[in-house]
Amino acid sequence: MSHRTDRVRIVVLLKRKPTLSKEEFHKHWTETHGPLFSSLDVVKRNLLKYEQAHINDPVLQQIMQMIPGAPTADWDGMAIFEAESYAKVFEVFQSEEYSKVIIPDDEKFVDRANWQMLPFDLNTVVDK
């Protein structure tokens, strides 16, 4: 098996703060947090891509109806960080900018005690 050597991804599975509605969570993440995060110099220098994957509740309900008993997870979204190396992503998370700007904003809408971070080496199978 040959993994790509030109990029890696770190995925963070997110839950909203219990005090927020799904709508409030998604609105803050999209309209406030995304632009704030992407404005950081360390992000501009180190990341190739930052994506937000927002859970689609209607489609999740369809899946549950089509495939009774299908395992589903209780996540509200997934943040995807893509860079040339894990070191470049870690530089973002360990930066003073991230600590001063992003962590305080995270505290407004993310249940930081219950997120999961997963590092992925990529093996492209289909790419149209």
TAVEN-V281384 format. One line per field, one symbol per residue. psi: psi as a letter, one per 30 degrees, with the letter a starting at -180 (. if undefined). burial: + if it has 9 or more other C-alpha atoms within 8 Angstrom, else -. A space follows every 50 residues. Layout:
psi = ???
burial = ???
//
This chain:
psi = kjlkffllkkkkkkklkffkleeeeeeeeefeeeeeeffkeeeeefkekk kkjkkjeeeeeeeeeeikgkkllilflkkkkklfleeeeeeefgleeeee eeeeeefffkiffhlkkkkkkkjkekj.
burial = ---+--+++++++++++--+----++++++-+++++++-+-+++-++--+ -+--+----+--++----------++++++++++++-++-++--+-+++- -++++++-++++--+-----++------
//
